[in-house]
């Protein structure tokens, strides 16, 4: 964490000097007034400068980027991060060699990193932020795969007349499947079990 | 590997200076014993072990290229 102690004729001037030194704006620092200063008689006798201490508040997004770089670096993967922020949603797009190691089987490593990054970012964020990690367009490819899977299993459920339980998935992946089949009137979908074992069941509409 | 565990855990806890990782090597396996400040236990385990599971997933992914099987234990 960066901090400086600055002085000035008045508190206001001291703060301005601190901001200039830290090269930042007032909303990104925390100010403690060490000494209010004294004007003195005619501004000469017994005057004392104002002293403030300014501490730069960590930026949640910078901390999250640093976390991702550090962790993947220690895993032996050098990455570049592209950050997109839309309100409370923050997306980090990772790129680099050996990125497959960060995605893992069915994205489980990427999902775990995403969860950990979400924890880190919200230690610093004032408003709750939602983190999405993506690499090599993985989320889009996974979404396409899930929609295909949903259609295939819906047909199977209709043909056999039986319910089909899918393997456990995180909530946003379940949502993709629910959404994909919401317009199929002959099929209904619901989720069963509790996280982390919560999974989708695809059933023909008339049974159950 | 030890450094990786520290890099993941330290930003998650309130007392990073209390994060310790001990290594126990055996024939076929390496066990990393992670200990944190008592007040941070909940932070590294999480609701229904969600955080612990995520840490393990990342650590095991990094260790997949190694010869020995890796385990991560969280101890008090």
Contacts between the chains, C-beta under 8 A, distances in Angstrom:
chain1	res1	chain2	res2	distance
A	63	B	11	7.2
A	67	B	11	5.3
A	70	B	7	4.9
A	71	B	4	7.0
A	71	B	7	5.5
A	71	B	8	5.6
A	71	B	58	6.9
A	74	B	3	5.4
A	74	B	4	3.9
A	74	B	7	4.9
A	74	B	62	7.4
A	75	B	4	6.2
A	75	B	58	7.5
A	75	B	61	7.2
A	75	B	62	4.2
A	76	B	62	7.2
A	101	B	61	6.3
A	101	B	62	7.5
A	101	B	64	8.0
A	102	B	61	7.7
A	104	B	57	7.2
A	104	B	61	5.2
A	108	B	57	5.6
A	109	B	57	5.8
A	109	B	58	6.1
A	109	B	61	4.4
A	111	B	54	7.9
A	111	B	57	7.9
A	112	B	53	7.4
A	112	B	54	3.8
A	112	B	55	7.6
A	112	B	57	3.9
A	112	B	58	5.2
A	113	B	54	7.7
A	113	B	58	6.1
A	115	B	50	7.0
A	115	B	51	7.6
A	115	B	54	4.7
A	116	B	8	6.5
A	116	B	12	7.2
A	116	B	51	7.4
A	116	B	54	5.3
A	116	B	55	7.1
A	116	B	58	7.0
A	119	B	12	5.7
A	119	B	51	6.8
A	120	B	11	4.9
A	120	B	12	6.6
A	123	B	11	7.4
A	123	B	12	7.6
A	195	B	48	7.2
A	195	B	50	8.0
A	196	B	48	7.1
A	196	B	50	7.0
A	196	B	53	7.1
